[in-house]
Amino acid sequence: MHRLSIITLFSLLLMGCNTLHGFGEDLQEGGEAIQNVSKDDDDTD
């Protein structure tokens, strides 16, 4: 049962991105957004 939950969650993530390539791009954009916020915080000092 636990395995089914993991597979379902992973499938939903992949469907949201449509492809593994899209998933990688989404992760990259998320990382860049975090870096931008961090840089903005450093600039205010």
mmCIF file of the N, C-alpha and C atoms, coordinates in Angstrom:
data_MODEL
# 
_entry.id   MODEL 
# 
loop_
_atom_site.group_PDB 
_atom_site.id 
_atom_site.type_symbol 
_atom_site.label_atom_id 
_atom_site.label_alt_id 
_atom_site.label_comp_id 
_atom_site.label_asym_id 
_atom_site.label_entity_id 
_atom_site.label_seq_id 
_atom_site.pdbx_PDB_ins_code 
_atom_site.Cartn_x 
_atom_site.Cartn_y 
_atom_site.Cartn_z 
_atom_site.occupancy 
_atom_site.B_iso_or_equiv 
_atom_site.pdbx_formal_charge 
_atom_site.auth_seq_id 
_atom_site.auth_comp_id 
_atom_site.auth_asym_id 
_atom_site.auth_atom_id 
_atom_site.pdbx_PDB_model_num 
ATOM 1   N N  . MET A 1 1  ? 0.831  -1.206 0.000   1.00 0.00 ? 1  MET A N  1 
ATOM 2   C CA . MET A 1 1  ? 0.000  0.000  0.000   1.00 0.00 ? 1  MET A CA 1 
ATOM 3   C C  . MET A 1 1  ? 0.868  1.259  0.000   1.00 0.00 ? 1  MET A C  1 
ATOM 4   N N  . HIS A 1 2  ? 1.926  1.247  0.802   1.00 0.00 ? 2  HIS A N  1 
ATOM 5   C CA . HIS A 1 2  ? 2.828  2.397  0.880   1.00 0.00 ? 2  HIS A CA 1 
ATOM 6   C C  . HIS A 1 2  ? 3.520  2.619  -0.463  1.00 0.00 ? 2  HIS A C  1 
ATOM 7   N N  . ARG A 1 3  ? 3.886  1.555  -1.124  1.00 0.00 ? 3  ARG A N  1 
ATOM 8   C CA . ARG A 1 3  ? 4.546  1.636  -2.425  1.00 0.00 ? 3  ARG A CA 1 
ATOM 9   C C  . ARG A 1 3  ? 3.608  2.282  -3.451  1.00 0.00 ? 3  ARG A C  1 
ATOM 10  N N  . LEU A 1 4  ? 2.350  1.938  -3.389  1.00 0.00 ? 4  LEU A N  1 
ATOM 11  C CA . LEU A 1 4  ? 1.361  2.504  -4.310  1.00 0.00 ? 4  LEU A CA 1 
ATOM 12  C C  . LEU A 1 4  ? 1.241  4.013  -4.114  1.00 0.00 ? 4  LEU A C  1 
ATOM 13  N N  . SER A 1 5  ? 1.294  4.466  -2.894  1.00 0.00 ? 5  SER A N  1 
ATOM 14  C CA . SER A 1 5  ? 1.214  5.906  -2.612  1.00 0.00 ? 5  SER A CA 1 
ATOM 15  C C  . SER A 1 5  ? 2.406  6.645  -3.209  1.00 0.00 ? 5  SER A C  1 
ATOM 16  N N  . ILE A 1 6  ? 3.581  6.068  -3.080  1.00 0.00 ? 6  ILE A N  1 
ATOM 17  C CA . ILE A 1 6  ? 4.789  6.685  -3.622  1.00 0.00 ? 6  ILE A CA 1 
ATOM 18  C C  . ILE A 1 6  ? 4.718  6.736  -5.141  1.00 0.00 ? 6  ILE A C  1 
ATOM 19  N N  . ILE A 1 7  ? 4.295  5.653  -5.761  1.00 0.00 ? 7  ILE A N  1 
ATOM 20  C CA . ILE A 1 7  ? 4.181  5.602  -7.215  1.00 0.00 ? 7  ILE A CA 1 
ATOM 21  C C  . ILE A 1 7  ? 3.155  6.624  -7.709  1.00 0.00 ? 7  ILE A C  1 
ATOM 22  N N  . THR A 1 8  ? 2.044  6.729  -7.006  1.00 0.00 ? 8  THR A N  1 
ATOM 23  C CA . THR A 1 8  ? 1.010  7.692  -7.387  1.00 0.00 ? 8  THR A CA 1 
ATOM 24  C C  . THR A 1 8  ? 1.526  9.118  -7.279  1.00 0.00 ? 8  THR A C  1 
ATOM 25  N N  . LEU A 1 9  ? 2.201  9.434  -6.204  1.00 0.00 ? 9  LEU A N  1 
ATOM 26  C CA . LEU A 1 9  ? 2.748  10.775 -6.013  1.00 0.00 ? 9  LEU A CA 1 
ATOM 27  C C  . LEU A 1 9  ? 3.764  11.106 -7.098  1.00 0.00 ? 9  LEU A C  1 
ATOM 28  N N  . PHE A 1 10 ? 4.658  10.179 -7.388  1.00 0.00 ? 10 PHE A N  1 
ATOM 29  C CA . PHE A 1 10 ? 5.665  10.390 -8.420  1.00 0.00 ? 10 PHE A CA 1 
ATOM 30  C C  . PHE A 1 10 ? 5.008  10.584 -9.782  1.00 0.00 ? 10 PHE A C  1 
ATOM 31  N N  . SER A 1 11 ? 3.979  9.807  -10.058 1.00 0.00 ? 11 SER A N  1 
ATOM 32  C CA . SER A 1 11 ? 3.267  9.927  -11.337 1.00 0.00 ? 11 SER A CA 1 
ATOM 33  C C  . SER A 1 11 ? 2.611  11.291 -11.471 1.00 0.00 ? 11 SER A C  1 
ATOM 34  N N  . LEU A 1 12 ? 2.021  11.780 -10.410 1.00 0.00 ? 12 LEU A N  1 
ATOM 35  C CA . LEU A 1 12 ? 1.385  13.101 -10.443 1.00 0.00 ? 12 LEU A CA 1 
ATOM 36  C C  . LEU A 1 12 ? 2.418  14.204 -10.674 1.00 0.00 ? 12 LEU A C  1 
ATOM 37  N N  . LEU A 1 13 ? 3.579  14.061 -10.069 1.00 0.00 ? 13 LEU A N  1 
ATOM 38  C CA . LEU A 1 13 ? 4.636  15.048 -10.289 1.00 0.00 ? 13 LEU A CA 1 
ATOM 39  C C  . LEU A 1 13 ? 5.066  15.065 -11.743 1.00 0.00 ? 13 LEU A C  1 
ATOM 40  N N  . LEU A 1 14 ? 5.234  13.893 -12.319 1.00 0.00 ? 14 LEU A N  1 
ATOM 41  C CA . LEU A 1 14 ? 5.661  13.813 -13.710 1.00 0.00 ? 14 LEU A CA 1 
ATOM 42  C C  . LEU A 1 14 ? 4.587  14.324 -14.658 1.00 0.00 ? 14 LEU A C  1 
ATOM 43  N N  . MET A 1 15 ? 3.328  14.052 -14.358 1.00 0.00 ? 15 MET A N  1 
ATOM 44  C CA . MET A 1 15 ? 2.253  14.531 -15.219 1.00 0.00 ? 15 MET A CA 1 
ATOM 45  C C  . MET A 1 15 ? 2.167  16.048 -15.185 1.00 0.00 ? 15 MET A C  1 
ATOM 46  N N  . GLY A 1 16 ? 2.438  16.631 -14.036 1.00 0.00 ? 16 GLY A N  1 
ATOM 47  C CA . GLY A 1 16 ? 2.403  18.083 -13.922 1.00 0.00 ? 16 GLY A CA 1 
ATOM 48  C C  . GLY A 1 16 ? 3.478  18.751 -14.751 1.00 0.00 ? 16 GLY A C  1 
ATOM 49  N N  . CYS A 1 17 ? 4.601  18.092 -14.926 1.00 0.00 ? 17 CYS A N  1 
ATOM 50  C CA . CYS A 1 17 ? 5.699  18.644 -15.705 1.00 0.00 ? 17 CYS A CA 1 
ATOM 51  C C  . CYS A 1 17 ? 5.690  18.124 -17.136 1.00 0.00 ? 17 CYS A C  1 
ATOM 52  N N  . ASN A 1 18 ? 4.955  17.093 -17.382 1.00 0.00 ? 18 ASN A N  1 
ATOM 53  C CA . ASN A 1 18 ? 4.768  16.468 -18.682 1.00 0.00 ? 18 ASN A CA 1 
ATOM 54  C C  . ASN A 1 18 ? 5.924  15.570 -19.092 1.00 0.00 ? 18 ASN A C  1 
ATOM 55  N N  . THR A 1 19 ? 7.159  15.925 -18.794 1.00 0.00 ? 19 THR A N  1 
ATOM 56  C CA . THR A 1 19 ? 8.306  15.099 -19.149 1.00 0.00 ? 19 THR A CA 1 
ATOM 57  C C  . THR A 1 19 ? 9.376  15.226 -18.075 1.00 0.00 ? 19 THR A C  1 
ATOM 58  N N  . LEU A 1 20 ? 10.353 14.347 -18.111 1.00 0.00 ? 20 LEU A N  1 
ATOM 59  C CA . LEU A 1 20 ? 11.481 14.473 -17.181 1.00 0.00 ? 20 LEU A CA 1 
ATOM 60  C C  . LEU A 1 20 ? 12.280 15.735 -17.474 1.00 0.00 ? 20 LEU A C  1 
ATOM 61  N N  . HIS A 1 21 ? 12.383 16.089 -18.730 1.00 0.00 ? 21 HIS A N  1 
ATOM 62  C CA . HIS A 1 21 ? 13.098 17.312 -19.094 1.00 0.00 ? 21 HIS A CA 1 
ATOM 63  C C  . HIS A 1 21 ? 12.392 18.530 -18.480 1.00 0.00 ? 21 HIS A C  1 
ATOM 64  N N  . GLY A 1 22 ? 11.087 18.542 -18.570 1.00 0.00 ? 22 GLY A N  1 
ATOM 65  C CA . GLY A 1 22 ? 10.313 19.622 -17.969 1.00 0.00 ? 22 GLY A CA 1 
ATOM 66  C C  . GLY A 1 22 ? 10.462 19.655 -16.466 1.00 0.00 ? 22 GLY A C  1 
ATOM 67  N N  . PHE A 1 23 ? 10.536 18.478 -15.857 1.00 0.00 ? 23 PHE A N  1 
ATOM 68  C CA . PHE A 1 23 ? 10.725 18.384 -14.413 1.00 0.00 ? 23 PHE A CA 1 
ATOM 69  C C  . PHE A 1 23 ? 12.062 19.002 -14.018 1.00 0.00 ? 23 PHE A C  1 
ATOM 70  N N  . GLY A 1 24 ? 13.104 18.715 -14.806 1.00 0.00 ? 24 GLY A N  1 
ATOM 71  C CA . GLY A 1 24 ? 14.424 19.287 -14.539 1.00 0.00 ? 24 GLY A CA 1 
ATOM 72  C C  . GLY A 1 24 ? 14.412 20.804 -14.675 1.00 0.00 ? 24 GLY A C  1 
ATOM 73  N N  . GLU A 1 25 ? 13.713 21.301 -15.689 1.00 0.00 ? 25 GLU A N  1 
ATOM 74  C CA . GLU A 1 25 ? 13.619 22.748 -15.871 1.00 0.00 ? 25 GLU A CA 1 
ATOM 75  C C  . GLU A 1 25 ? 12.881 23.401 -14.713 1.00 0.00 ? 25 GLU A C  1 
ATOM 76  N N  . ASP A 1 26 ? 11.823 22.749 -14.232 1.00 0.00 ? 26 ASP A N  1 
ATOM 77  C CA . ASP A 1 26 ? 11.073 23.292 -13.097 1.00 0.00 ? 26 ASP A CA 1 
ATOM 78  C C  . ASP A 1 26 ? 11.954 23.364 -11.856 1.00 0.00 ? 26 ASP A C  1 
ATOM 79  N N  . LEU A 1 27 ? 12.750 22.325 -11.635 1.00 0.00 ? 27 LEU A N  1 
ATOM 80  C CA . LEU A 1 27 ? 13.652 22.334 -10.481 1.00 0.00 ? 27 LEU A CA 1 
ATOM 81  C C  . LEU A 1 27 ? 14.688 23.444 -10.614 1.00 0.00 ? 27 LEU A C  1 
ATOM 82  N N  . GLN A 1 28 ? 15.216 23.616 -11.806 1.00 0.00 ? 28 GLN A N  1 
ATOM 83  C CA . GLN A 1 28 ? 16.213 24.648 -12.040 1.00 0.00 ? 28 GLN A CA 1 
ATOM 84  C C  . GLN A 1 28 ? 15.621 26.034 -11.798 1.00 0.00 ? 28 GLN A C  1 
ATOM 85  N N  . GLU A 1 29 ? 14.429 26.281 -12.305 1.00 0.00 ? 29 GLU A N  1 
ATOM 86  C CA . GLU A 1 29 ? 13.780 27.580 -12.102 1.00 0.00 ? 29 GLU A CA 1 
ATOM 87  C C  . GLU A 1 29 ? 13.512 27.836 -10.621 1.00 0.00 ? 29 GLU A C  1 
ATOM 88  N N  . GLY A 1 30 ? 13.127 26.795 -9.899  1.00 0.00 ? 30 GLY A N  1 
ATOM 89  C CA . GLY A 1 30 ? 12.900 26.942 -8.463  1.00 0.00 ? 30 GLY A CA 1 
ATOM 90  C C  . GLY A 1 30 ? 14.185 27.307 -7.739  1.00 0.00 ? 30 GLY A C  1 
ATOM 91  N N  . GLY A 1 31 ? 15.286 26.661 -8.121  1.00 0.00 ? 31 GLY A N  1 
ATOM 92  C CA . GLY A 1 31 ? 16.588 26.961 -7.521  1.00 0.00 ? 31 GLY A CA 1 
ATOM 93  C C  . GLY A 1 31 ? 17.036 28.379 -7.828  1.00 0.00 ? 31 GLY A C  1 
ATOM 94  N N  . GLU A 1 32 ? 16.819 28.813 -9.066  1.00 0.00 ? 32 GLU A N  1 
ATOM 95  C CA . GLU A 1 32 ? 17.185 30.183 -9.443  1.00 0.00 ? 32 GLU A CA 1 
ATOM 96  C C  . GLU A 1 32 ? 16.362 31.203 -8.671  1.00 0.00 ? 32 GLU A C  1 
ATOM 97  N N  . ALA A 1 33 ? 15.095 30.915 -8.443  1.00 0.00 ? 33 ALA A N  1 
ATOM 98  C CA . ALA A 1 33 ? 14.242 31.829 -7.682  1.00 0.00 ? 33 ALA A CA 1 
ATOM 99  C C  . ALA A 1 33 ? 14.753 31.959 -6.251  1.00 0.00 ? 33 ALA A C  1 
ATOM 100 N N  . ILE A 1 34 ? 15.178 30.850 -5.667  1.00 0.00 ? 34 ILE A N  1 
ATOM 101 C CA . ILE A 1 34 ? 15.716 30.884 -4.301  1.00 0.00 ? 34 ILE A CA 1 
ATOM 102 C C  . ILE A 1 34 ? 17.002 31.699 -4.266  1.00 0.00 ? 34 ILE A C  1 
ATOM 103 N N  . GLN A 1 35 ? 17.864 31.515 -5.282  1.00 0.00 ? 35 GLN A N  1 
ATOM 104 C CA . GLN A 1 35 ? 19.105 32.287 -5.341  1.00 0.00 ? 35 GLN A CA 1 
ATOM 105 C C  . GLN A 1 35 ? 18.817 33.776 -5.477  1.00 0.00 ? 35 GLN A C  1 
ATOM 106 N N  . ASN A 1 36 ? 17.837 34.128 -6.291  1.00 0.00 ? 36 ASN A N  1 
ATOM 107 C CA . ASN A 1 36 ? 17.494 35.536 -6.478  1.00 0.00 ? 36 ASN A CA 1 
ATOM 108 C C  . ASN A 1 36 ? 17.002 36.163 -5.182  1.00 0.00 ? 36 ASN A C  1 
ATOM 109 N N  . VAL A 1 37 ? 16.204 35.445 -4.433  1.00 0.00 ? 37 VAL A N  1 
ATOM 110 C CA . VAL A 1 37 ? 15.718 35.957 -3.154  1.00 0.00 ? 37 VAL A CA 1 
ATOM 111 C C  . VAL A 1 37 ? 16.889 36.144 -2.191  1.00 0.00 ? 37 VAL A C  1 
ATOM 112 N N  . SER A 1 38 ? 17.805 35.190 -2.195  1.00 0.00 ? 38 SER A N  1 
ATOM 113 C CA . SER A 1 38 ? 18.972 35.287 -1.326  1.00 0.00 ? 38 SER A CA 1 
ATOM 114 C C  . SER A 1 38 ? 19.833 36.484 -1.704  1.00 0.00 ? 38 SER A C  1 
ATOM 115 N N  . LYS A 1 39 ? 20.030 36.703 -3.001  1.00 0.00 ? 39 LYS A N  1 
ATOM 116 C CA . LYS A 1 39 ? 20.827 37.856 -3.456  1.00 0.00 ? 39 LYS A CA 1 
ATOM 117 C C  . LYS A 1 39 ? 20.131 39.170 -3.078  1.00 0.00 ? 39 LYS A C  1 
ATOM 118 N N  . ASP A 1 40 ? 18.812 39.213 -3.197  1.00 0.00 ? 40 ASP A N  1 
ATOM 119 C CA . ASP A 1 40 ? 18.063 40.413 -2.844  1.00 0.00 ? 40 ASP A CA 1 
ATOM 120 C C  . ASP A 1 40 ? 18.210 40.723 -1.364  1.00 0.00 ? 40 ASP A C  1 
ATOM 121 N N  . ASP A 1 41 ? 18.219 39.691 -0.526  1.00 0.00 ? 41 ASP A N  1 
ATOM 122 C CA . ASP A 1 41 ? 18.394 39.891 0.912   1.00 0.00 ? 41 ASP A CA 1 
ATOM 123 C C  . ASP A 1 41 ? 19.795 40.404 1.235   1.00 0.00 ? 41 ASP A C  1 
ATOM 124 N N  . ASP A 1 42 ? 20.815 39.931 0.509   1.00 0.00 ? 42 ASP A N  1 
ATOM 125 C CA . ASP A 1 42 ? 22.182 40.370 0.727   1.00 0.00 ? 42 ASP A CA 1 
ATOM 126 C C  . ASP A 1 42 ? 22.362 41.823 0.324   1.00 0.00 ? 42 ASP A C  1 
ATOM 127 N N  . ASP A 1 43 ? 21.656 42.280 -0.690  1.00 0.00 ? 43 ASP A N  1 
ATOM 128 C CA . ASP A 1 43 ? 21.791 43.641 -1.194  1.00 0.00 ? 43 ASP A CA 1 
ATOM 129 C C  . ASP A 1 43 ? 21.200 44.670 -0.230  1.00 0.00 ? 43 ASP A C  1 
ATOM 130 N N  . THR A 1 44 ? 20.300 44.266 0.645   1.00 0.00 ? 44 THR A N  1 
ATOM 131 C CA . THR A 1 44 ? 19.638 45.216 1.535   1.00 0.00 ? 44 THR A CA 1 
ATOM 132 C C  . THR A 1 44 ? 20.478 45.554 2.759   1.00 0.00 ? 44 THR A C  1 
ATOM 133 N N  . ASP A 1 45 ? 21.583 44.837 2.962   1.00 0.00 ? 45 ASP A N  1 
ATOM 134 C CA . ASP A 1 45 ? 22.431 45.104 4.148   1.00 0.00 ? 45 ASP A CA 1 
ATOM 135 C C  . ASP A 1 45 ? 23.224 46.359 4.016   1.00 0.00 ? 45 ASP A C  1 
# 
